[in-house]
Every structure is written in structure tokens, then in C-alpha cells.
Amino acid sequence: MITPPEVFKSLADETRTRATLLIAHQGELCVCELMCALDDSQPKISRHLAQLRSSGLLLDRRQGQWVYYRLNPDLPAWVNEILQVTLQANVAWLEKNAARLQNMHGRPVRAAACC
């Protein structure tokens, strides 16, 4: 069970918060999409995603050469509520990131998850 200190510690970094909120909004994103949206390097994005995964906030799945990240569906309701309220209240804060993602060329195509 994830605790409040774990959640808030995981989201204390701006890159991790932006990535988590973008994933919450989009459903799932791969590293290359987050690199584009956050305008940051692959090693930095991957390191932050690993921290979010180890905290229990995110899960990943592999599809070919891509690894997609999504919110852990087993998160307690209070964590999902925090993320949704924060996302809705901070649309302007994420506007540039969302625009970069929207305009990304060569975005990977997702296959429907079987499970």
C-alpha cells in the first residue's frame, strides 16, 4: 500500500510531476513521447520514470521497441483524486508540454492492450 509520504516524495520533483500528470491525462505514454513533451533527455526521463515505477505510482508494458507507462490501476482512490484535481487545476502549467506532445512527429502507434 502506497503511503502519503511516498506519493508526495515521488511528486516532489517537477519532471516527475509533469510526467505523471501527462500520463494521467493521456492514459499512457512512452519515453520518447515524454522526452518530446518535457523537452528533456532520454536518460533523465528514464531515471524519473524508474523512480515513479519503484514508488508504485506507475506501471509499464512493452510493445515492440516501445515501453509504455501508465498509472498503476491499483492506486488507492485518494491518490487518483489528488492526481485528477491537480491535473484539472493546472491545465495552463502543462500547456506547453501538451502542445509539444500534440505536435510530435513520428509518435508511436499503440496496439490495443490484450489484458
C-alpha positions in Angstrom: 0.0 0.0 0.0 1.4 3.4 -1.0 1.6 6.0 1.8 1.2 9.7 1.6 4.9 10.4 2.2 5.8 8.1 -0.7 3.3 9.8 -3.1 4.4 13.3 -2.2 8.1 12.4 -2.3 7.6 10.9 -5.7 5.8 14.0 -7.0 8.2 16.5 -5.3 10.3 16.8 -8.5 8.9 18.9 -11.3 9.8 16.5 -14.1 8.2 13.6 -12.2 5.0 15.6 -11.5 4.7 16.8 -15.2 5.3 13.2 -16.5 2.8 11.8 -14.0 0.1 14.4 -14.9 0.7 13.9 -18.6 0.3 10.2 -18.2 -2.8 10.7 -16.1 -4.3 12.8 -18.9 -3.2 10.6 -21.9 -3.7 7.2 -20.3 -0.2 6.0 -21.2 2.9 7.5 -22.8 6.3 6.1 -23.9 9.7 7.5 -23.1 10.1 9.2 -26.5 6.7 11.0 -26.1 7.7 12.2 -22.6 11.1 13.3 -24.0 9.3 15.4 -26.6 6.6 16.8 -24.2 9.1 17.6 -21.5 11.9 18.7 -23.8 14.4 16.6 -21.9 17.0 13.8 -22.5 16.2 10.1 -22.5 18.4 9.2 -19.5 16.8 11.9 -17.3 13.2 10.9 -18.3 14.0 7.2 -17.9 15.5 7.8 -14.4 12.4 9.7 -13.3 10.1 7.0 -14.7 12.1 4.3 -12.9 11.6 6.3 -9.6 7.8 6.6 -10.3 7.6 2.9 -11.1 9.5 1.8 -8.0 7.3 4.0 -5.8 4.2 2.2 -7.2 2.7 5.1 -9.0 3.4 3.8 -12.5 3.4 0.5 -14.3 5.0 -0.2 -17.6 4.3 -2.5 -20.6 6.5 -3.4 -23.6 5.1 -3.2 -27.1 7.9 -4.0 -29.7 10.6 -1.4 -29.2 8.5 0.8 -27.0 7.9 0.8 -23.3 4.7 2.5 -22.3 4.0 3.9 -18.8 0.6 4.2 -17.2 -0.8 4.9 -13.8 -1.0 1.9 -11.6 -4.6 0.8 -11.7 -4.3 -0.4 -8.1 -3.6 3.0 -6.7 -5.9 4.0 -3.8 -8.8 6.3 -4.7 -7.2 9.2 -2.8 -4.1 9.1 -5.0 -6.2 9.2 -8.2 -8.3 12.0 -6.7 -5.2 14.0 -6.0 -3.8 13.5 -9.5 -7.2 14.4 -11.2 -7.7 17.5 -9.1 -4.1 18.6 -9.7 -4.4 17.9 -13.4 -7.7 19.9 -13.7 -6.4 22.8 -11.7 -3.1 23.1 -13.6 -4.0 22.9 -17.3 -2.1 26.1 -18.0 1.0 24.8 -16.2 1.1 21.8 -18.6 0.0 23.7 -21.7 3.5 23.8 -23.4 4.1 20.2 -22.6 0.7 19.1 -24.0 1.3 21.2 -27.2 4.7 19.7 -27.8 3.2 16.2 -27.4 0.3 17.1 -29.7 2.8 18.3 -32.4 5.2 15.4 -32.0 6.2 13.9 -35.4 6.6 10.1 -35.6 4.6 9.3 -32.4 4.4 5.6 -31.8 1.2 3.8 -32.6 -0.4 1.8 -29.8 -1.8 -1.6 -30.2 -4.8 -2.3 -28.0 -3.7 -4.0 -24.8 -4.9 -7.5 -24.7 -5.2 -7.8 -20.9 
